[in-house]
Amino acid sequence: MIHFVGAGSGAADLITLRGKKFLEEADVIIYAGSLVNPELLSYAREDCQIFNSAKMTLEQVLDVMFQAEEAGSTTVRLHTGDPCVYGAIREQMDALDQRGIAYDYCPGVSSFCGAASALNLEYTLPGVSQSVVITRMAGRTPVPEKESIESFAAHGATMVIFLSTGMLKELEERLMAGGYSADTPAAIVYKATWPDEKKFICTVGTLAETARREQITKTALMIVGDAVAHHTYDRSELYHPEFTTEFRQGTLR
């Protein structure tokens, strides 16, 4: 069996109980060494074989999985955050499907959730924004034209932008071309939930300047939208005394 496990957003104690159990039981661990907190490897058995996929190709990762399966071993493929977001897991699962190898997937705390916790932020404020767009700038991996930064910015929703720290000047321009004003609240969160976490509140027009001043060049998320500034919002109806739910009768308005 192969377990794909989300390592969480950074702090070693933010892995799920299930994920920790899989790490403790694994014969083989393949972890994304460029982003996963190495403290998580302390949960592994002393005799566990550990591989750092930052130094491996997809084919090499798969070879380790195939060999482990042939040996009757249990493998954990440890990805950063939650593997469903920029985790490149589909290509691994497809290769396992082709060989008839069983696997499952244990979710983790995504770094976009960790970034919200760093800022004590609610992404979905009533009357401000009820949608969150998770996206990235095009780099070596292209982004479909229909998913451009400008097209998402036109909605005015909360945006969380991954893998784009080195392109912030272009990001600013494209956000504003899409409809955000230069003074729209924004934030940069570096290594959310790690011991060396850093967070900076700025605006769309000062994203690049803020990153340059604070020497942030990678491993950061950008958050854009009025929710960042705890903008004036509407009270939740769910907890309003006049609102009737399945569990509580509201008072008459």
C-alpha positions as CSV (number, residue, x, y, z in Angstrom):
1,M,0.0,0.0,0.0
2,I,1.1,3.5,-0.8
3,H,-0.2,6.4,1.3
4,F,-0.1,9.9,-0.2
5,V,0.0,12.1,2.9
6,G,-0.4,15.9,3.3
7,A,2.4,17.1,5.6
8,G,0.5,20.3,6.6
9,S,1.5,23.9,6.1
10,G,4.8,23.8,8.0
11,A,4.6,23.2,11.8
12,A,5.3,19.5,12.5
13,D,2.3,19.3,14.9
14,L,-0.1,20.4,12.1
15,I,0.0,17.0,10.4
16,T,-3.3,15.0,10.9
17,L,-3.4,12.2,13.4
18,R,-3.9,9.8,10.5
19,G,-0.9,11.2,8.6
20,K,1.3,10.8,11.7
21,K,0.1,7.2,12.1
22,F,1.1,6.4,8.5
23,L,4.5,8.0,9.1
24,E,5.0,5.9,12.2
25,E,4.1,2.7,10.4
26,A,5.9,3.3,7.1
27,D,8.7,1.1,5.8
28,V,9.6,3.7,3.1
29,I,9.0,7.5,3.2
30,I,9.5,9.7,0.1
31,Y,9.2,13.3,1.2
32,A,9.2,16.6,-0.7
33,G,12.4,17.9,0.9
34,S,12.3,21.4,-0.6
35,L,9.2,22.2,1.4
36,V,8.2,19.6,3.9
37,N,9.4,20.3,7.5
38,P,12.1,17.7,8.2
39,E,10.9,17.5,11.8
40,L,8.1,15.3,10.5
41,L,10.7,12.6,9.8
42,S,11.2,12.2,13.6
43,Y,7.9,10.2,13.5
44,A,9.5,7.5,11.3
45,R,10.9,4.2,12.6
46,E,14.6,3.9,12.9
47,D,14.7,1.3,10.2
48,C,12.5,3.2,7.8
49,Q,14.1,4.1,4.4
50,I,13.8,7.8,3.7
51,F,14.2,9.4,0.3
52,N,14.2,13.2,-0.5
53,S,12.2,13.7,-3.7
54,A,13.7,17.2,-4.2
55,K,16.7,15.4,-5.7
56,M,14.7,12.9,-7.7
57,T,12.7,12.7,-10.9
58,L,9.2,11.4,-11.2
59,E,10.6,8.2,-12.7
60,Q,13.0,7.7,-9.7
61,V,10.2,8.3,-7.2
62,L,8.0,5.7,-9.0
63,D,10.9,3.2,-9.1
64,V,11.2,3.5,-5.3
65,M,7.4,2.9,-5.0
66,F,7.5,-0.1,-7.3
67,Q,10.4,-1.7,-5.5
68,A,8.8,-1.1,-2.1
69,E,5.6,-2.8,-3.4
70,E,7.6,-5.8,-4.7
71,A,9.1,-6.1,-1.3
72,G,5.8,-6.0,0.4
73,S,6.6,-2.7,2.1
74,T,4.3,0.2,3.1
75,T,5.3,3.6,1.5
76,V,4.3,7.1,2.5
77,R,4.6,9.8,-0.2
78,L,4.8,12.9,1.9
79,H,3.8,16.1,0.2
80,T,3.7,19.6,1.5
81,G,0.4,21.2,2.6
82,D,-2.5,19.3,1.1
83,P,-1.4,17.3,-2.0
84,C,-4.4,18.3,-4.0
85,V,-3.1,21.8,-4.4
86,Y,0.0,22.0,-6.7
87,G,1.1,18.6,-5.4
88,A,1.7,16.8,-8.8
89,I,0.0,13.7,-7.4
90,R,-2.2,12.8,-10.4
91,E,0.7,11.7,-12.5
92,Q,1.9,9.4,-9.7
93,M,-1.5,7.9,-9.1
94,D,-2.0,7.3,-12.8
95,A,1.3,5.4,-12.9
96,L,0.2,3.3,-9.9
97,D,-3.2,2.7,-11.5
98,Q,-1.4,1.3,-14.6
99,R,0.4,-1.2,-12.5
100,G,-2.6,-2.1,-10.3
101,I,-0.9,-0.8,-7.2
102,A,-3.2,0.2,-4.3
103,Y,-3.0,3.6,-2.8
104,D,-4.9,6.1,-0.7
105,Y,-4.7,9.8,0.1
106,C,-4.6,11.5,3.5
107,P,-5.4,15.2,3.3
108,G,-3.4,17.8,5.1
109,V,-3.6,21.5,6.1
110,S,-2.9,23.6,3.1
111,S,-0.6,26.5,3.3
112,F,-3.4,28.8,2.3
113,C,-5.1,27.8,5.5
114,G,-1.9,28.3,7.4
115,A,-1.5,31.8,5.9
116,A,-5.0,32.7,7.1
117,S,-4.1,31.5,10.6
118,A,-1.0,33.6,10.6
119,L,-3.2,36.7,9.9
120,N,-6.2,35.6,12.0
121,L,-8.0,36.0,8.7
122,E,-11.4,34.9,7.5
123,Y,-11.4,34.6,3.7
124,T,-15.2,34.6,3.3
125,L,-16.7,37.6,5.0
126,P,-20.4,38.2,4.4
127,G,-21.0,41.2,2.3
128,V,-17.3,41.4,1.3
129,S,-16.3,38.2,-0.4
130,Q,-17.8,34.7,-0.4
131,S,-15.4,33.1,-2.8
132,V,-11.7,32.3,-2.7
133,V,-9.6,31.9,-5.8
134,I,-6.5,29.8,-5.5
135,T,-4.2,30.3,-8.4
136,R,-0.6,31.0,-9.5
137,M,1.3,33.0,-12.1
138,A,2.5,31.2,-15.2
139,G,6.1,30.1,-15.0
140,R,7.8,27.1,-16.4
141,T,4.4,25.4,-16.0
142,P,1.9,27.4,-18.0
143,V,-1.5,28.5,-16.8
144,P,-4.6,28.0,-19.1
145,E,-5.5,31.3,-20.8
146,K,-9.0,31.1,-19.4
147,E,-7.5,31.2,-15.9
148,S,-5.4,34.4,-16.2
149,I,-4.8,36.6,-13.2
150,E,-6.8,39.3,-14.9
151,S,-9.9,37.1,-15.4
152,F,-9.9,36.1,-11.8
153,A,-9.2,39.7,-10.6
154,A,-12.3,40.9,-12.4
155,H,-14.5,39.1,-9.9
156,G,-13.2,41.1,-7.0
157,A,-13.1,37.9,-4.8
158,T,-10.4,37.0,-2.3
159,M,-7.4,35.6,-4.1
160,V,-4.6,33.4,-2.8
161,I,-1.7,33.3,-5.1
162,F,0.9,30.5,-4.9
163,L,4.3,30.0,-6.5
164,S,4.6,33.6,-7.7
165,T,7.0,35.4,-5.2
166,G,9.6,36.1,-7.9
167,M,7.1,37.8,-10.2
168,L,5.4,40.3,-8.0
169,K,5.8,43.4,-10.1
170,E,4.1,41.6,-13.0
171,L,1.5,40.3,-10.6
172,E,0.7,43.8,-9.4
173,E,0.2,45.0,-13.0
174,R,-2.0,42.1,-13.9
175,L,-4.1,42.3,-10.8
176,M,-4.8,46.0,-11.5
177,A,-5.4,45.3,-15.2
178,G,-8.1,42.9,-14.1
179,G,-9.9,45.3,-11.8
180,Y,-8.3,45.6,-8.4
181,S,-7.2,49.1,-7.4
182,A,-3.6,49.8,-6.3
183,D,-4.8,50.4,-2.7
184,T,-6.7,47.0,-2.5
185,P,-5.5,45.3,0.7
186,A,-3.0,42.5,0.3
187,A,-0.7,40.4,2.3
188,I,2.5,38.4,1.9
189,V,2.9,35.4,4.2
190,Y,6.3,33.7,4.3
191,K,6.6,30.1,5.5
192,A,3.2,30.1,7.2
193,T,3.1,28.2,10.5
194,W,6.9,27.5,10.5
195,P,9.0,28.8,13.4
196,D,10.5,31.5,11.1
197,E,7.1,32.6,9.7
198,K,6.8,36.2,8.6
199,K,3.7,38.2,7.5
200,F,3.3,41.6,6.0
201,I,0.1,43.6,5.3
202,C,0.4,45.8,2.2
203,T,-1.6,46.7,-0.9
204,V,-1.8,45.4,-4.4
205,G,0.4,48.3,-5.5
206,T,3.1,47.6,-3.0
207,L,3.5,43.8,-3.2
208,A,6.8,43.9,-5.0
209,E,8.2,46.8,-2.9
210,T,7.2,45.0,0.4
211,A,8.8,41.7,-0.7
212,R,12.0,43.5,-1.8
213,R,12.2,45.5,1.4
214,E,11.7,42.4,3.6
215,Q,13.9,40.2,1.3
216,I,11.2,37.7,0.6
217,T,12.1,35.8,-2.6
218,K,10.4,32.4,-2.2
219,T,8.2,30.2,-0.1
220,A,5.5,32.8,0.3
221,L,1.8,33.2,-0.5
222,M,0.1,36.4,-1.6
223,I,-3.4,37.2,-0.4
224,V,-5.5,39.9,-2.2
225,G,-8.8,41.4,-1.4
226,D,-10.8,43.5,1.1
227,A,-11.1,40.5,3.5
228,V,-7.4,41.0,4.3
229,A,-8.2,44.4,6.0
230,H,-11.1,42.9,8.0
231,H,-13.3,45.2,5.9
232,T,-16.7,46.2,7.2
233,Y,-18.8,43.1,6.8
234,D,-22.3,41.8,7.5
235,R,-23.1,39.7,10.6
236,S,-23.5,36.0,10.0
237,E,-27.2,35.1,9.7
238,L,-26.5,31.6,11.1
239,Y,-25.9,32.9,14.6
240,H,-28.3,35.8,14.5
241,P,-31.0,35.4,17.2
242,E,-33.8,36.0,14.7
243,F,-32.5,33.3,12.3
244,T,-34.2,29.9,12.6
245,T,-32.2,26.8,11.9
246,E,-32.7,23.0,12.2
247,F,-31.4,23.3,15.8
248,R,-32.8,26.6,17.0
249,Q,-36.0,28.6,16.7
250,G,-35.3,32.2,15.9
251,T,-37.2,35.1,17.4
252,L,-39.6,37.0,15.1
253,R,-38.1,40.0,13.3
